[in-house]
Each structure stands twice: as C-alpha cells, then as structure tokens.
Amino acid sequence: MASLTLGSPAPDFTLDDCNGNTVSLSDLKGKKVLLYFFTSPGGGN
C-alpha cells in the first residue's frame, strides 16, 4: 500500500457496522466521517 500524506483522500475500505450491515467508505461520499483507529496493549494477543 502506498503511504498517505496529510490531506490526501483516504483509500476506500469496507467494514461491518454495529448492526452487521456492510458499509464502504465510498458509500458515505459527501458526508462527514470520523475515523477512529485504536489498538489494545500487547498487540491484541
């Protein structure tokens, strides 16, 4: 994957929402989206 720079568009990806529906970032085009990434201590083992 190519590295991203500040201000560049986010790559499209697909995830399941809280209700189990599949949502792609491209489905939300034109809407405000907050992306929150986190990790657990110890690498999630």
Phi and psi in radians as a Rosetta constraint file:
Dihedral C 1 N 2 CA 2 C 2 CIRCULARHARMONIC -1.236 0.35
Dihedral N 2 CA 2 C 2 N 3 CIRCULARHARMONIC 2.578 0.35
Dihedral C 2 N 3 CA 3 C 3 CIRCULARHARMONIC -1.287 0.35
Dihedral N 3 CA 3 C 3 N 4 CIRCULARHARMONIC 2.662 0.35
Dihedral C 3 N 4 CA 4 C 4 CIRCULARHARMONIC -1.752 0.35
Dihedral N 4 CA 4 C 4 N 5 CIRCULARHARMONIC 2.675 0.35
Dihedral C 4 N 5 CA 5 C 5 CIRCULARHARMONIC -2.074 0.35
Dihedral N 5 CA 5 C 5 N 6 CIRCULARHARMONIC 2.721 0.35
Dihedral C 5 N 6 CA 6 C 6 CIRCULARHARMONIC -0.946 0.35
Dihedral N 6 CA 6 C 6 N 7 CIRCULARHARMONIC 2.233 0.35
Dihedral C 6 N 7 CA 7 C 7 CIRCULARHARMONIC 1.599 0.35
Dihedral N 7 CA 7 C 7 N 8 CIRCULARHARMONIC -0.132 0.35
Dihedral C 7 N 8 CA 8 C 8 CIRCULARHARMONIC -1.412 0.35
Dihedral N 8 CA 8 C 8 N 9 CIRCULARHARMONIC 2.663 0.35
Dihedral C 8 N 9 CA 9 C 9 CIRCULARHARMONIC -1.098 0.35
Dihedral N 9 CA 9 C 9 N 10 CIRCULARHARMONIC 2.516 0.35
Dihedral C 9 N 10 CA 10 C 10 CIRCULARHARMONIC -1.287 0.35
Dihedral N 10 CA 10 C 10 N 11 CIRCULARHARMONIC 2.510 0.35
Dihedral C 10 N 11 CA 11 C 11 CIRCULARHARMONIC -1.195 0.35
Dihedral N 11 CA 11 C 11 N 12 CIRCULARHARMONIC 2.604 0.35
Dihedral C 11 N 12 CA 12 C 12 CIRCULARHARMONIC -1.215 0.35
Dihedral N 12 CA 12 C 12 N 13 CIRCULARHARMONIC 2.457 0.35
Dihedral C 12 N 13 CA 13 C 13 CIRCULARHARMONIC -2.592 0.35
Dihedral N 13 CA 13 C 13 N 14 CIRCULARHARMONIC 2.850 0.35
Dihedral C 13 N 14 CA 14 C 14 CIRCULARHARMONIC -2.210 0.35
Dihedral N 14 CA 14 C 14 N 15 CIRCULARHARMONIC 2.353 0.35
Dihedral C 14 N 15 CA 15 C 15 CIRCULARHARMONIC -2.448 0.35
Dihedral N 15 CA 15 C 15 N 16 CIRCULARHARMONIC 2.906 0.35
Dihedral C 15 N 16 CA 16 C 16 CIRCULARHARMONIC -1.608 0.35
Dihedral N 16 CA 16 C 16 N 17 CIRCULARHARMONIC 2.397 0.35
Dihedral C 16 N 17 CA 17 C 17 CIRCULARHARMONIC -1.459 0.35
Dihedral N 17 CA 17 C 17 N 18 CIRCULARHARMONIC -3.054 0.35
Dihedral C 17 N 18 CA 18 C 18 CIRCULARHARMONIC -1.092 0.35
Dihedral N 18 CA 18 C 18 N 19 CIRCULARHARMONIC -0.378 0.35
Dihedral C 18 N 19 CA 19 C 19 CIRCULARHARMONIC -1.725 0.35
Dihedral N 19 CA 19 C 19 N 20 CIRCULARHARMONIC 0.092 0.35
Dihedral C 19 N 20 CA 20 C 20 CIRCULARHARMONIC 1.486 0.35
Dihedral N 20 CA 20 C 20 N 21 CIRCULARHARMONIC 0.117 0.35
Dihedral C 20 N 21 CA 21 C 21 CIRCULARHARMONIC -1.471 0.35
Dihedral N 21 CA 21 C 21 N 22 CIRCULARHARMONIC 2.462 0.35
Dihedral C 21 N 22 CA 22 C 22 CIRCULARHARMONIC -1.422 0.35
Dihedral N 22 CA 22 C 22 N 23 CIRCULARHARMONIC 2.255 0.35
Dihedral C 22 N 23 CA 23 C 23 CIRCULARHARMONIC -2.292 0.35
Dihedral N 23 CA 23 C 23 N 24 CIRCULARHARMONIC 2.321 0.35
Dihedral C 23 N 24 CA 24 C 24 CIRCULARHARMONIC -1.811 0.35
Dihedral N 24 CA 24 C 24 N 25 CIRCULARHARMONIC 2.626 0.35
Dihedral C 24 N 25 CA 25 C 25 CIRCULARHARMONIC -1.013 0.35
Dihedral N 25 CA 25 C 25 N 26 CIRCULARHARMONIC -0.647 0.35
Dihedral C 25 N 26 CA 26 C 26 CIRCULARHARMONIC -1.139 0.35
Dihedral N 26 CA 26 C 26 N 27 CIRCULARHARMONIC -0.413 0.35
Dihedral C 26 N 27 CA 27 C 27 CIRCULARHARMONIC -1.150 0.35
Dihedral N 27 CA 27 C 27 N 28 CIRCULARHARMONIC -0.374 0.35
Dihedral C 27 N 28 CA 28 C 28 CIRCULARHARMONIC -1.776 0.35
Dihedral N 28 CA 28 C 28 N 29 CIRCULARHARMONIC 0.243 0.35
Dihedral C 28 N 29 CA 29 C 29 CIRCULARHARMONIC -0.972 0.35
Dihedral N 29 CA 29 C 29 N 30 CIRCULARHARMONIC 2.307 0.35
Dihedral C 29 N 30 CA 30 C 30 CIRCULARHARMONIC 1.576 0.35
Dihedral N 30 CA 30 C 30 N 31 CIRCULARHARMONIC -0.102 0.35
Dihedral C 30 N 31 CA 31 C 31 CIRCULARHARMONIC -1.896 0.35
Dihedral N 31 CA 31 C 31 N 32 CIRCULARHARMONIC 2.729 0.35
Dihedral C 31 N 32 CA 32 C 32 CIRCULARHARMONIC -1.352 0.35
Dihedral N 32 CA 32 C 32 N 33 CIRCULARHARMONIC 2.328 0.35
Dihedral C 32 N 33 CA 33 C 33 CIRCULARHARMONIC -2.304 0.35
Dihedral N 33 CA 33 C 33 N 34 CIRCULARHARMONIC 2.304 0.35
Dihedral C 33 N 34 CA 34 C 34 CIRCULARHARMONIC -1.860 0.35
Dihedral N 34 CA 34 C 34 N 35 CIRCULARHARMONIC 2.131 0.35
Dihedral C 34 N 35 CA 35 C 35 CIRCULARHARMONIC -1.789 0.35
Dihedral N 35 CA 35 C 35 N 36 CIRCULARHARMONIC 2.192 0.35
Dihedral C 35 N 36 CA 36 C 36 CIRCULARHARMONIC -2.184 0.35
Dihedral N 36 CA 36 C 36 N 37 CIRCULARHARMONIC 1.958 0.35
Dihedral C 36 N 37 CA 37 C 37 CIRCULARHARMONIC -1.903 0.35
Dihedral N 37 CA 37 C 37 N 38 CIRCULARHARMONIC 2.441 0.35
Dihedral C 37 N 38 CA 38 C 38 CIRCULARHARMONIC -2.563 0.35
Dihedral N 38 CA 38 C 38 N 39 CIRCULARHARMONIC 2.909 0.35
Dihedral C 38 N 39 CA 39 C 39 CIRCULARHARMONIC -2.463 0.35
Dihedral N 39 CA 39 C 39 N 40 CIRCULARHARMONIC 2.758 0.35
Dihedral C 39 N 40 CA 40 C 40 CIRCULARHARMONIC -1.687 0.35
Dihedral N 40 CA 40 C 40 N 41 CIRCULARHARMONIC 2.654 0.35
Dihedral C 40 N 41 CA 41 C 41 CIRCULARHARMONIC -1.024 0.35
Dihedral N 41 CA 41 C 41 N 42 CIRCULARHARMONIC 2.495 0.35
Dihedral C 41 N 42 CA 42 C 42 CIRCULARHARMONIC 1.477 0.35
Dihedral N 42 CA 42 C 42 N 43 CIRCULARHARMONIC 0.193 0.35
Dihedral C 42 N 43 CA 43 C 43 CIRCULARHARMONIC 1.333 0.35
Dihedral N 43 CA 43 C 43 N 44 CIRCULARHARMONIC 0.240 0.35
Dihedral C 43 N 44 CA 44 C 44 CIRCULARHARMONIC 1.349 0.35
Dihedral N 44 CA 44 C 44 N 45 CIRCULARHARMONIC 0.396 0.35
